[in-house]
Amino acid sequence: MDYQELSDFLRKRREALQPEDVGLPRGRRRRTPGLRREEVAALAVMSPDYYSRLEGGRGPQPSEAMLTAIARALHLTLEERDHLFVLAGHGIPARSTRTDHINPGLLRILERLEDTPAMVMNRLTETLMQTRAHMAFDGDHSRYTGQERSAIYRWFAGEEEKARYHPSAWDLHSRTLASMLRSVHAVDGPASRAGALVRTLLNTSEEFRRLWDEHEVGIAHTGVKRFRHPVVGELELHCQILHDSDQQQTLLVFTASPGSESHDKLRLLSVIGSQQLSGDTSAPVHGVPTL
């Protein structure tokens, strides 16, 4: 671990970011060029003291999870993230880990959707980041661990995920998710995390076994989705999707037609979510920060 180079790299990247780049107010009394250390710490969901010691060339070696959080907070490119890992003594992450790093451009889009339900997920439908409005709409995904992080697993292995959708959407959604996993499994192979997920679902879900046997690929999501929310009831939302082919990630944005009942319900959820989350600085699990 190269403390001096790590300290210099973190400081230079922090000073290169402006508050408005990460959705923070500039304020009147700002003498520090770029972000303050405590602002980076807040974005990475860690203590200001820990980050200050790390940037100051002190303290223990940071974990890979901590480095991932810092890389996102500083909006590092994939190459910069790899450099950070090398300086911290971990070496360049494996490709399966690299795909969990959100492209800075995609991150900037997500940060501007604070009052809109939106999320970024990877190829295995694991949530990498979600807005606070999305948390109010679909719950805090940071509570999931292991294979439960995958929406595909949750859909076939339990009932909670299905309960959020209108029953009329279940069949197509099941076929779409099985098709998505089939495509990832074909590329990554049986020894991959996709392969492990397939084996688990084949052993636990009769519905998944039936769909897997049908060997469908390329089943597309519908643009309009119907949900059932426990607080506001039924919602009809448009789902816009933006793919990052380099990182193999997807940004999903949920909107409602202006003036519709669903539009009013989303606004209500946004208010409820803001009230519930005010002052919440709890650390996310498995790198699923919120905005």
FIROPA-298927 format. One record per residue: residue in three letters; x negated, z negated, y negated of N, C-alpha, C in turn; residue number from 0. Coordinates in nm, 3 decimals. Layout:
 type     n.x     n.z     n.y    ca.x    ca.z    ca.y     c.x     c.z     c.y seq
  ala       X       Z       Y       X       Z       Y       X       Z       Y NUM
...
This chain:
 type     n.x     n.z     n.y    ca.x    ca.z    ca.y     c.x     c.z     c.y seq
  met  -0.085   0.000   0.119   0.000   0.000   0.000  -0.088   0.000  -0.124   0
  asp  -0.066   0.099  -0.210  -0.147   0.114  -0.330  -0.071   0.054  -0.449   1
  tyr  -0.098  -0.075  -0.478  -0.023  -0.146  -0.582  -0.040  -0.081  -0.720   2
  gln  -0.162  -0.041  -0.752  -0.187   0.014  -0.885  -0.113   0.145  -0.905   3
  glu  -0.122   0.235  -0.807  -0.054   0.364  -0.819   0.098   0.347  -0.816   4
  leu   0.145   0.255  -0.730   0.289   0.229  -0.721   0.341   0.176  -0.854   5
  ser   0.268   0.081  -0.913   0.308   0.024  -1.041   0.313   0.132  -1.149   6
  asp   0.212   0.216  -1.155   0.207   0.321  -1.257   0.320   0.422  -1.237   7
  phe   0.346   0.459  -1.113   0.450   0.558  -1.084   0.588   0.505  -1.123   8
  leu   0.619   0.380  -1.086   0.748   0.321  -1.120   0.766   0.312  -1.271   9
  arg   0.661   0.269  -1.341   0.671   0.255  -1.486   0.694   0.391  -1.553  10
  lys   0.619   0.491  -1.511   0.633   0.624  -1.571   0.773   0.683  -1.546  11
  arg   0.823   0.667  -1.427   0.957   0.720  -1.397   1.065   0.642  -1.472  12
  arg   1.047   0.512  -1.487   1.144   0.432  -1.562   1.146   0.473  -1.709  13
  glu   1.030   0.491  -1.767   1.021   0.528  -1.909   1.072   0.669  -1.935  14
  ala   1.073   0.752  -1.832   1.120   0.891  -1.848   1.272   0.901  -1.850  15
  leu   1.342   0.796  -1.804   1.488   0.797  -1.800   1.545   0.734  -1.926  16
  gln   1.648   0.796  -1.981   1.719   0.740  -2.094   1.849   0.675  -2.046  17
  pro   1.900   0.574  -2.118   2.022   0.506  -2.073   2.137   0.601  -2.045  18
  glu   2.154   0.700  -2.133   2.265   0.794  -2.114   2.247   0.880  -1.988  19
  asp   2.124   0.890  -1.937   2.100   0.966  -1.814   2.164   0.899  -1.693  20
  val   2.184   0.767  -1.701   2.238   0.692  -1.587   2.370   0.624  -1.622  21
  gly   2.433   0.670  -1.732   2.564   0.618  -1.767   2.564   0.483  -1.834  22
  leu   2.453   0.444  -1.897   2.444   0.315  -1.965   2.448   0.336  -2.116  23
  pro   2.505   0.240  -2.191   2.504   0.250  -2.337   2.363   0.227  -2.392  24
  arg   2.328   0.298  -2.496   2.194   0.282  -2.553   2.180   0.152  -2.631  25
  gly   2.281   0.115  -2.705   2.272  -0.006  -2.785   2.189   0.017  -2.911  26
  arg   2.190  -0.080  -2.999   2.122  -0.064  -3.127   1.977  -0.109  -3.123  27
  arg   1.949  -0.214  -3.050   1.814  -0.270  -3.050   1.743  -0.234  -2.919  28
  arg   1.689  -0.118  -2.914   1.618  -0.073  -2.793   1.478  -0.032  -2.833  29
  arg   1.383  -0.117  -2.801   1.244  -0.090  -2.833   1.169  -0.029  -2.715  30
  thr   1.217  -0.055  -2.594   1.151  -0.003  -2.474   1.178   0.146  -2.459  31
  pro   1.073   0.226  -2.438   1.098   0.369  -2.409   1.166   0.383  -2.274  32
  gly   1.271   0.460  -2.270   1.342   0.476  -2.144   1.425   0.355  -2.109  33
  leu   1.439   0.329  -1.979   1.519   0.216  -1.931   1.440   0.087  -1.936  34
  arg   1.510  -0.024  -1.943   1.448  -0.156  -1.927   1.435  -0.187  -1.779  35
  arg   1.343  -0.278  -1.747   1.325  -0.316  -1.607   1.452  -0.376  -1.549  36
  glu   1.519  -0.459  -1.628   1.641  -0.522  -1.576   1.752  -0.420  -1.553  37
  glu   1.750  -0.310  -1.627   1.851  -0.206  -1.606   1.825  -0.132  -1.475  38
  val   1.699  -0.105  -1.446   1.666  -0.043  -1.317   1.705  -0.137  -1.203  39
  ala   1.677  -0.265  -1.220   1.711  -0.363  -1.117   1.861  -0.366  -1.092  40
  ala   1.940  -0.361  -1.200   2.085  -0.362  -1.184   2.135  -0.236  -1.114  41
  leu   2.077  -0.121  -1.148   2.117   0.004  -1.083   2.080   0.005  -0.935  42
  ala   1.969  -0.061  -0.902   1.925  -0.067  -0.762   1.985  -0.187  -0.688  43
  val   2.065  -0.267  -0.757   2.129  -0.386  -0.701   2.023  -0.480  -0.641  44
  met   1.930  -0.523  -0.723   1.828  -0.620  -0.682   1.799  -0.711  -0.801  45
  ser   1.728  -0.818  -0.776   1.702  -0.913  -0.883   1.601  -0.855  -0.981  46
  pro   1.619  -0.879  -1.111   1.522  -0.832  -1.210   1.381  -0.885  -1.184  47
  asp   1.371  -1.009  -1.135   1.240  -1.067  -1.108   1.167  -0.989  -0.999  48
  tyr   1.242  -0.951  -0.894   1.180  -0.877  -0.784   1.127  -0.743  -0.834  49
  tyr   1.211  -0.670  -0.909   1.165  -0.539  -0.956   1.049  -0.553  -1.052  50
  ser   1.052  -0.654  -1.138   0.943  -0.674  -1.234   0.812  -0.702  -1.163  51
  arg   0.818  -0.782  -1.059   0.695  -0.811  -0.983   0.645  -0.686  -0.911  52
  leu   0.737  -0.606  -0.862   0.697  -0.484  -0.792   0.632  -0.385  -0.889  53
  glu   0.694  -0.364  -1.004   0.636  -0.272  -1.102   0.508  -0.330  -1.161  54
  gly   0.497  -0.461  -1.162   0.377  -0.524  -1.213   0.262  -0.531  -1.113  55
  gly   0.282  -0.473  -0.995   0.175  -0.471  -0.895   0.161  -0.601  -0.818  56
  arg   0.273  -0.676  -0.807   0.269  -0.803  -0.736   0.382  -0.805  -0.633  57
  gly   0.379  -0.906  -0.549   0.487  -0.926  -0.454   0.463  -0.860  -0.321  58
  pro   0.552  -0.886  -0.224   0.538  -0.829  -0.090   0.570  -0.681  -0.085  59
  gln   0.536  -0.618   0.026   0.567  -0.476   0.044   0.718  -0.458   0.050  60
  pro   0.774  -0.368  -0.031   0.919  -0.346  -0.028   0.962  -0.276   0.100  61
  ser   1.083  -0.305   0.145   1.136  -0.241   0.265   1.178  -0.099   0.234  62
  glu   1.203  -0.020   0.337   1.249   0.117   0.317   1.385   0.119   0.248  63
  ala   1.472   0.022   0.283   1.604   0.017   0.218   1.589  -0.012   0.069  64
  met   1.494  -0.100   0.034   1.472  -0.132  -0.107   1.416  -0.011  -0.182  65
  leu   1.326   0.062  -0.118   1.270   0.181  -0.182   1.377   0.289  -0.202  66
  thr   1.465   0.301  -0.106   1.574   0.398  -0.118   1.661   0.364  -0.238  67
  ala   1.692   0.235  -0.256   1.774   0.192  -0.369   1.702   0.219  -0.502  68
  ile   1.571   0.194  -0.507   1.494   0.219  -0.629   1.489   0.368  -0.659  69
  ala   1.472   0.450  -0.556   1.466   0.595  -0.575   1.595   0.648  -0.635  70
  arg   1.708   0.595  -0.592   1.836   0.637  -0.647   1.851   0.589  -0.790  71
  ala   1.812   0.465  -0.816   1.824   0.409  -0.951   1.743   0.489  -1.051  72
  leu   1.626   0.537  -1.008   1.538   0.613  -1.097   1.564   0.763  -1.093  73
  his   1.667   0.804  -1.017   1.704   0.946  -1.007   1.584   1.031  -0.963  74
  leu   1.512   0.985  -0.863   1.395   1.059  -0.816   1.437   1.183  -0.739  75
  thr   1.357   1.288  -0.750   1.377   1.404  -0.665   1.331   1.369  -0.523  76
  leu   1.360   1.457  -0.429   1.321   1.430  -0.291   1.169   1.417  -0.279  77
  glu   1.094   1.501  -0.351   0.948   1.495  -0.346   0.898   1.364  -0.408  78
  glu   0.960   1.322  -0.518   0.922   1.196  -0.581   0.955   1.078  -0.491  79
  arg   1.066   1.087  -0.423   1.102   0.980  -0.329   1.000   0.968  -0.218  80
  asp   0.958   1.082  -0.162   0.855   1.079  -0.057   0.726   1.017  -0.109  81
  his   0.690   1.050  -0.233   0.569   0.995  -0.294   0.580   0.843  -0.309  82
  leu   0.699   0.796  -0.348   0.723   0.652  -0.360   0.702   0.582  -0.226  83
  phe   0.754   0.639  -0.119   0.739   0.580   0.014   0.592   0.575   0.055  84
  val   0.518   0.680   0.025   0.376   0.684   0.060   0.299   0.577  -0.016  85
  leu   0.324   0.565  -0.145   0.255   0.465  -0.226   0.285   0.323  -0.178  86
  ala   0.407   0.303  -0.126   0.446   0.170  -0.079   0.401   0.143   0.064  87
  gly   0.328   0.239   0.123   0.271   0.216   0.255   0.360   0.246   0.372  88
  his   0.469   0.321   0.351   0.560   0.352   0.461   0.543   0.494   0.514  89
  gly   0.474   0.580   0.442   0.463   0.718   0.485   0.589   0.795   0.450  90
  ile   0.584   0.927   0.464   0.698   1.013   0.432   0.810   0.988   0.533  91
  pro   0.932   0.960   0.486   1.044   0.932   0.577   1.075   1.052   0.666  92
  ala   1.131   1.022   0.782   1.175   1.128   0.873   1.292   1.203   0.811  93
  arg   1.314   1.324   0.856   1.419   1.408   0.800   1.556   1.340   0.803  94
  ser   1.584   1.264   0.912   1.713   1.198   0.923   1.733   1.096   0.812  95
  thr   1.623   1.040   0.762   1.632   0.945   0.651   1.637   1.020   0.519  96
  arg   1.565   1.129   0.508   1.558   1.206   0.382   1.696   1.257   0.342  97
  thr   1.781   1.287   0.439   1.912   1.340   0.405   2.004   1.234   0.345  98
  asp   1.963   1.107   0.346   2.041   1.002   0.282   2.002   0.985   0.136  99
  his   1.906   1.063   0.089   1.866   1.056  -0.051   1.950   1.155  -0.131 100
  ile   2.019   1.106  -0.234   2.109   1.190  -0.311   2.032   1.267  -0.417 101
  asn   2.057   1.396  -0.423   1.995   1.480  -0.524   2.032   1.429  -0.663 102
  pro   1.934   1.418  -0.756   1.964   1.366  -0.891   2.076   1.440  -0.961 103
  gly   2.084   1.572  -0.942   2.191   1.648  -1.006   2.327   1.606  -0.954 104
  leu   2.339   1.588  -0.823   2.465   1.544  -0.764   2.497   1.402  -0.810 105
  leu   2.395   1.321  -0.822   2.413   1.183  -0.868   2.466   1.179  -1.011 106
  arg   2.414   1.267  -1.096   2.460   1.270  -1.235   2.607   1.310  -1.244 107
  ile   2.648   1.403  -1.158   2.789   1.442  -1.156   2.875   1.322  -1.116 108
  leu   2.834   1.251  -1.012   2.911   1.137  -0.964   2.921   1.028  -1.070 109
  glu   2.814   1.006  -1.144   2.813   0.902  -1.246   2.910   0.932  -1.360 110
  arg   2.946   1.057  -1.378   3.040   1.094  -1.483   3.184   1.094  -1.434 111
  leu   3.205   1.050  -1.312   3.339   1.045  -1.254   3.383   0.901  -1.228 112
  glu   3.339   0.810  -1.316   3.362   0.668  -1.294   3.507   0.632  -1.273 113
  asp   3.599   0.699  -1.347   3.741   0.665  -1.337   3.815   0.755  -1.239 114
  thr   3.741   0.827  -1.156   3.799   0.920  -1.058   3.753   0.884  -0.918 115
  pro   3.842   0.881  -0.818   3.798   0.858  -0.681   3.705   0.969  -0.634 116
  ala   3.580   0.936  -0.610   3.480   1.035  -0.568   3.375   0.966  -0.483 117
  met   3.315   1.041  -0.394   3.215   0.985  -0.303   3.119   1.094  -0.258 118
  val   3.000   1.052  -0.216   2.902   1.142  -0.155   2.883   1.097  -0.012 119
  met   2.892   1.192   0.081   2.870   1.159   0.222   2.770   1.256   0.284 120
  asn   2.706   1.211   0.393   2.611   1.297   0.462   2.680   1.373   0.575 121
  arg   2.602   1.440   0.657   2.656   1.528   0.762   2.735   1.451   0.867 122
  leu   2.706   1.322   0.885   2.778   1.241   0.982   2.893   1.165   0.917 123
  thr   2.932   1.207   0.798   3.041   1.147   0.721   3.016   0.999   0.692 124
  glu   2.891   0.964   0.668   2.856   0.830   0.625   2.852   0.828   0.473 125
  thr   2.919   0.733   0.411   2.925   0.726   0.265   2.791   0.679   0.210 126
  leu   2.735   0.757   0.119   2.609   0.723   0.054   2.632   0.658  -0.082 127
  met   2.739   0.697  -0.149   2.774   0.637  -0.278   2.919   0.667  -0.308 128
  gln   2.985   0.573  -0.373   3.124   0.594  -0.412   3.147   0.533  -0.549 129
  thr   3.241   0.591  -0.624   3.277   0.537  -0.753   3.365   0.414  -0.731 130
  arg   3.376   0.334  -0.836   3.463   0.216  -0.827   3.609   0.258  -0.811 131
  ala   3.646   0.370  -0.871   3.782   0.419  -0.854   3.807   0.457  -0.708 132
  his   3.705   0.507  -0.641   3.720   0.540  -0.498   3.732   0.414  -0.415 133
  met   3.662   0.308  -0.456   3.674   0.181  -0.384   3.817   0.128  -0.394 134
  ala   3.877   0.139  -0.514   4.015   0.095  -0.530   4.111   0.180  -0.447 135
  phe   4.077   0.305  -0.431   4.162   0.399  -0.356   4.144   0.386  -0.205 136
  asp   4.018   0.370  -0.160   3.991   0.377  -0.015   3.910   0.260   0.038 137
  gly   3.889   0.157  -0.043   3.816   0.040   0.006   3.666   0.055  -0.012 138
  asp   3.596  -0.056   0.002   3.451  -0.062  -0.014   3.383  -0.021   0.117 139
  his   3.325   0.097   0.119   3.263   0.147   0.242   3.132   0.078   0.277 140
  ser   3.080  -0.002   0.185   2.954  -0.071   0.213   2.970  -0.178   0.320 141
  arg   3.093  -0.213   0.354   3.114  -0.316   0.455   3.090  -0.265   0.597 142
  tyr   3.082  -0.134   0.614   3.064  -0.078   0.747   2.917  -0.078   0.786 143
  thr   2.890  -0.104   0.911   2.754  -0.101   0.965   2.750  -0.021   1.094 144
  gly   2.629   0.020   1.134   2.612   0.093   1.259   2.693   0.222   1.260 145
  gln   2.751   0.255   1.374   2.827   0.379   1.386   2.957   0.375   1.306 146
  glu   3.002   0.255   1.270   3.122   0.244   1.188   3.104   0.306   1.050 147
  arg   2.979   0.327   1.008   2.956   0.393   0.879   3.011   0.535   0.879 148
  ser   3.025   0.595   0.994   3.077   0.731   1.005   3.230   0.731   1.004 149
  ala   3.287   0.809   0.912   3.433   0.821   0.908   3.486   0.886   1.035 150
  ile   3.403   0.968   1.100   3.444   1.029   1.227   3.463   0.921   1.333 151
  tyr   3.367   0.829   1.340   3.379   0.719   1.436   3.504   0.635   1.406 152
  arg   3.523   0.599   1.279   3.635   0.512   1.244   3.769   0.579   1.274 153
  trp   3.773   0.711   1.257   3.899   0.783   1.280   3.939   0.780   1.427 154
  phe   3.846   0.802   1.515   3.878   0.812   1.658   3.871   0.678   1.732 155
  ala   3.795   0.582   1.680   3.774   0.458   1.752   3.869   0.346   1.710 156
  gly   3.944   0.365   1.603   4.035   0.260   1.558   4.158   0.319   1.493 157
  glu   4.242   0.231   1.440   4.368   0.274   1.379   4.365   0.262   1.226 158
  glu   4.271   0.185   1.170   4.271   0.160   1.027   4.255   0.288   0.946 159
  glu   4.167   0.376   0.989   4.142   0.499   0.914   4.265   0.590   0.915 160
  lys   4.330   0.601   1.029   4.450   0.685   1.038   4.562   0.632   0.951 161
  ala   4.570   0.499   0.937   4.679   0.438   0.860   4.673   0.479   0.713 162
  arg   4.557   0.525   0.666   4.544   0.565   0.525   4.598   0.707   0.501 163
  tyr   4.621   0.782   0.607   4.670   0.920   0.595   4.816   0.927   0.637 164
  his   4.888   1.022   0.579   5.024   1.048   0.623   5.020   1.106   0.765 165
  pro   5.110   1.062   0.854   5.106   1.110   0.994   5.107   1.261   1.009 166
  ser   5.167   1.333   0.913   5.171   1.479   0.921   5.032   1.541   0.913 167
  ala   4.932   1.464   0.864   4.796   1.517   0.848   4.705   1.481   0.964 168
  trp   4.751   1.398   1.055   4.663   1.345   1.159   4.603   1.454   1.249 169
  asp   4.688   1.544   1.297   4.640   1.642   1.395   4.530   1.731   1.337 170
  leu   4.553   1.789   1.219   4.453   1.877   1.159   4.327   1.799   1.123 171
  his   4.342   1.676   1.073   4.225   1.597   1.037   4.141   1.565   1.160 172
  ser   4.206   1.534   1.271   4.133   1.508   1.395   4.054   1.630   1.439 173
  arg   4.117   1.746   1.437   4.051   1.869   1.478   3.935   1.903   1.383 174
  thr   3.955   1.878   1.253   3.849   1.906   1.155   3.728   1.818   1.179 175
  leu   3.749   1.690   1.200   3.637   1.598   1.220   3.562   1.628   1.350 176
  ala   3.635   1.658   1.456   3.570   1.694   1.582   3.489   1.823   1.566 177
  ser   3.543   1.917   1.490   3.472   2.042   1.464   3.344   2.018   1.384 178
  met   3.351   1.930   1.284   3.233   1.898   1.204   3.124   1.837   1.290 179
  leu   3.161   1.740   1.374   3.062   1.675   1.459   3.004   1.773   1.561 180
  arg   3.087   1.865   1.610   3.038   1.967   1.704   2.927   2.050   1.640 181
  ser   2.943   2.089   1.515   2.843   2.171   1.446   2.714   2.094   1.425 182
  val   2.723   1.967   1.383   2.603   1.886   1.362   2.531   1.862   1.494 183
  his   2.607   1.835   1.598   2.550   1.809   1.730   2.476   1.932   1.783 184
  ala   2.530   2.050   1.756   2.466   2.172   1.803   2.329   2.192   1.739 185
  val   2.316   2.152   1.612   2.189   2.168   1.540   2.092   2.057   1.575 186
  asp   2.140   1.932   1.577   2.051   1.817   1.594   2.019   1.786   1.739 187
  gly   2.107   1.823   1.830   2.080   1.802   1.972   2.129   1.668   2.025 188
  pro   2.135   1.653   2.157   2.189   1.532   2.219   2.106   1.406   2.194 189
  ala   1.979   1.421   2.159   1.894   1.303   2.137   1.906   1.249   1.995 190
  ser   1.987   1.311   1.913   2.002   1.273   1.772   2.108   1.164   1.755 191
  arg   2.124   1.118   1.631   2.231   1.022   1.601   2.368   1.087   1.624 192
  ala   2.377   1.218   1.598   2.502   1.288   1.627   2.532   1.283   1.777 193
  gly   2.428   1.301   1.858   2.446   1.293   2.002   2.493   1.157   2.047 194
  ala   2.436   1.052   1.988   2.477   0.916   2.023   2.622   0.892   1.984 195
  leu   2.664   0.946   1.869   2.801   0.930   1.825   2.897   1.002   1.919 196
  val   2.859   1.121   1.963   2.942   1.195   2.057   2.960   1.117   2.186 197
  arg   2.851   1.063   2.241   2.859   0.986   2.366   2.949   0.864   2.350 198
  thr   2.938   0.797   2.237   3.022   0.679   2.214   3.170   0.717   2.212 199
  leu   3.203   0.823   2.140   3.343   0.862   2.127   3.399   0.919   2.256 200
  leu   3.316   0.987   2.333   3.363   1.038   2.463   3.399   0.922   2.556 201
  asn   3.334   0.809   2.538   3.360   0.692   2.623   3.472   0.604   2.571 202
  thr   3.513   0.623   2.445   3.610   0.530   2.386   3.740   0.595   2.341 203
  ser   3.743   0.727   2.322   3.862   0.790   2.265   3.910   0.906   2.352 204
  glu   4.032   0.892   2.404   4.091   1.001   2.483   4.118   1.122   2.394 205
  glu   4.162   1.098   2.271   4.189   1.208   2.179   4.062   1.287   2.150 206
  phe   3.952   1.216   2.128   3.826   1.285   2.102   3.782   1.366   2.223 207
  arg   3.796   1.309   2.343   3.757   1.382   2.465   3.835   1.514   2.476 208
  arg   3.964   1.509   2.444   4.047   1.630   2.453   4.000   1.734   2.351 209
  leu   3.975   1.690   2.229   3.934   1.784   2.125   3.794   1.837   2.149 210
  trp   3.707   1.751   2.199   3.569   1.795   2.228   3.570   1.903   2.337 211
  asp   3.659   1.888   2.431   3.668   1.985   2.540   3.719   2.119   2.490 212
  glu   3.793   2.119   2.378   3.844   2.246   2.324   3.735   2.326   2.252 213
  his   3.626   2.261   2.215   3.507   2.327   2.159   3.543   2.412   2.035 214
  glu   3.619   2.356   1.944   3.651   2.426   1.820   3.542   2.402   1.716 215
  val   3.513   2.505   1.637   3.419   2.493   1.526   3.479   2.561   1.404 216
  gly   3.433   2.519   1.286   3.474   2.585   1.163   3.614   2.552   1.117 217
  ile   3.674   2.442   1.168   3.806   2.402   1.120   3.790   2.342   0.981 218
  ala   3.863   2.394   0.884   3.843   2.354   0.744   3.946   2.250   0.701 219
  his   3.903   2.164   0.608   3.994   2.069   0.546   4.094   2.143   0.459 220
  thr   4.212   2.085   0.443   4.308   2.140   0.349   4.274   2.093   0.208 221
  gly   4.315   2.171   0.108   4.286   2.135  -0.030   4.372   2.023  -0.083 222
  val   4.492   2.007  -0.025   4.583   1.901  -0.066   4.600   1.805   0.050 223
  lys   4.584   1.676   0.021   4.592   1.574   0.125   4.697   1.470   0.088 224
  arg   4.763   1.417   0.191   4.865   1.315   0.171   4.815   1.183   0.230 225
  phe   4.818   1.080   0.146   4.767   0.949   0.185   4.878   0.845   0.176 226
  arg   4.851   0.731   0.241   4.937   0.613   0.230   4.851   0.496   0.187 227
  his   4.874   0.450   0.064   4.794   0.339   0.013   4.874   0.209   0.026 228
  pro   4.809   0.099   0.067   4.883  -0.025   0.089   4.945  -0.086  -0.036 229
  val   4.898  -0.047  -0.156   4.949  -0.105  -0.280   5.047  -0.011  -0.350 230
  val   5.011   0.115  -0.366   5.094   0.207  -0.445   5.176   0.304  -0.360 231
  gly   5.158   0.301  -0.231   5.238   0.387  -0.144   5.178   0.526  -0.125 232
  glu   5.266   0.626  -0.111   5.220   0.760  -0.077   5.157   0.831  -0.197 233
  leu   5.050   0.906  -0.168   4.979   0.982  -0.270   4.957   1.124  -0.219 234
  glu   4.975   1.221  -0.308   4.941   1.359  -0.277   4.828   1.400  -0.370 235
  leu   4.708   1.421  -0.313   4.589   1.443  -0.394   4.522   1.574  -0.359 236
  his   4.459   1.632  -0.458   4.377   1.751  -0.438   4.234   1.705  -0.410 237
  cys   4.171   1.764  -0.311   4.035   1.727  -0.274   3.941   1.843  -0.307 238
  gln   3.859   1.823  -0.411   3.757   1.922  -0.446   3.626   1.883  -0.377 239
  ile   3.557   1.983  -0.323   3.437   1.957  -0.245   3.320   2.036  -0.303 240
  leu   3.209   1.967  -0.321   3.085   2.032  -0.367   2.977   2.003  -0.264 241
  his   2.919   2.109  -0.207   2.817   2.094  -0.104   2.677   2.107  -0.164 242
  asp   2.588   2.020  -0.123   2.446   2.031  -0.155   2.377   2.079  -0.028 243
  ser   2.350   2.208  -0.021   2.295   2.266   0.102   2.154   2.217   0.132 244
  asp   2.077   2.186   0.026   1.939   2.141   0.048   1.938   2.004   0.114 245
  gln   2.017   1.912   0.060   2.022   1.775   0.115   2.126   1.763   0.226 246
  gln   2.208   1.865   0.245   2.314   1.865   0.345   2.408   1.747   0.323 247
  gln   2.454   1.736   0.200   2.548   1.631   0.161   2.668   1.694   0.093 248
  thr   2.775   1.616   0.082   2.899   1.665   0.025   2.954   1.566  -0.076 249
  leu   2.991   1.616  -0.192   3.060   1.537  -0.293   3.209   1.568  -0.284 250
  leu   3.291   1.466  -0.264   3.436   1.481  -0.257   3.498   1.414  -0.378 251
  val   3.585   1.485  -0.447   3.653   1.434  -0.566   3.803   1.447  -0.544 252
  phe   3.875   1.337  -0.563   4.019   1.335  -0.541   4.092   1.325  -0.675 253
  thr   4.179   1.421  -0.701   4.255   1.424  -0.826   4.403   1.448  -0.796 254
  ala   4.486   1.419  -0.895   4.630   1.442  -0.882   4.676   1.532  -0.996 255
  ser   4.781   1.606  -0.974   4.836   1.694  -1.077   4.884   1.611  -1.195 256
  pro   4.843   1.647  -1.318   4.885   1.571  -1.437   5.037   1.561  -1.446 257
  gly   5.084   1.441  -1.479   5.226   1.419  -1.493   5.299   1.388  -1.364 258
  ser   5.231   1.398  -1.251   5.294   1.370  -1.123   5.298   1.220  -1.095 259
  glu   5.378   1.182  -0.999   5.386   1.042  -0.959   5.252   0.995  -0.903 260
  ser   5.184   1.082  -0.829   5.054   1.047  -0.773   4.950   1.024  -0.884 261
  his   4.961   1.101  -0.993   4.870   1.084  -1.107   4.887   0.946  -1.168 262
  asp   5.011   0.903  -1.185   5.038   0.769  -1.239   4.987   0.661  -1.145 263
  lys   5.001   0.682  -1.016   4.956   0.583  -0.918   4.803   0.572  -0.918 264
  leu   4.733   0.685  -0.934   4.587   0.680  -0.942   4.542   0.603  -1.065 265
  arg   4.610   0.621  -1.176   4.576   0.548  -1.298   4.597   0.399  -1.276 266
  leu   4.704   0.363  -1.208   4.729   0.223  -1.177   4.619   0.166  -1.088 267
  leu   4.578   0.242  -0.987   4.472   0.197  -0.898   4.341   0.179  -0.974 268
  ser   4.315   0.266  -1.071   4.193   0.254  -1.150   4.191   0.123  -1.227 269
  val   4.306   0.083  -1.281   4.316  -0.044  -1.354   4.300  -0.161  -1.258 270
  ile   4.368  -0.154  -1.145   4.358  -0.261  -1.046   4.215  -0.277  -0.998 271
  gly   4.150  -0.163  -0.972   4.011  -0.168  -0.923   3.917  -0.227  -1.025 272
  ser   3.935  -0.195  -1.153   3.849  -0.248  -1.258   3.865  -0.399  -1.269 273
  gln   3.988  -0.448  -1.253   4.012  -0.591  -1.261   3.950  -0.664  -1.143 274
  gln   3.959  -0.605  -1.024   3.906  -0.669  -0.905   3.754  -0.669  -0.904 275
  leu   3.693  -0.565  -0.964   3.549  -0.549  -0.953   3.474  -0.599  -1.075 276
  ser   3.545  -0.646  -1.178   3.476  -0.693  -1.299   3.386  -0.809  -1.266 277
  gly   3.260  -0.796  -1.306   3.163  -0.902  -1.281   3.107  -0.902  -1.142 278
  asp   3.140  -0.805  -1.057   3.090  -0.803  -0.919   2.955  -0.737  -0.914 279
  thr   2.853  -0.814  -0.878   2.717  -0.761  -0.867   2.661  -0.781  -0.727 280
  ser   2.751  -0.793  -0.629   2.704  -0.815  -0.492   2.628  -0.694  -0.442 281
  ala   2.529  -0.720  -0.358   2.443  -0.614  -0.309   2.516  -0.526  -0.209 282
  pro   2.501  -0.393  -0.215   2.565  -0.305  -0.119   2.494  -0.311   0.015 283
  val   2.566  -0.276   0.119   2.511  -0.275   0.253   2.473  -0.132   0.289 284
  his   2.357  -0.116   0.349   2.312   0.014   0.398   2.311   0.120   0.287 285
  gly   2.273   0.079   0.168   2.253   0.175   0.061   2.376   0.247   0.017 286
  val   2.490   0.178   0.004   2.610   0.241  -0.044   2.646   0.178  -0.177 287
  pro   2.574   0.210  -0.285   2.606   0.153  -0.414   2.732   0.212  -0.471 288
  thr   2.785   0.147  -0.573   2.906   0.197  -0.637   2.875   0.229  -0.782 289
  leu   2.964   0.304  -0.842   2.950   0.343  -0.983   3.071   0.296  -1.061 290
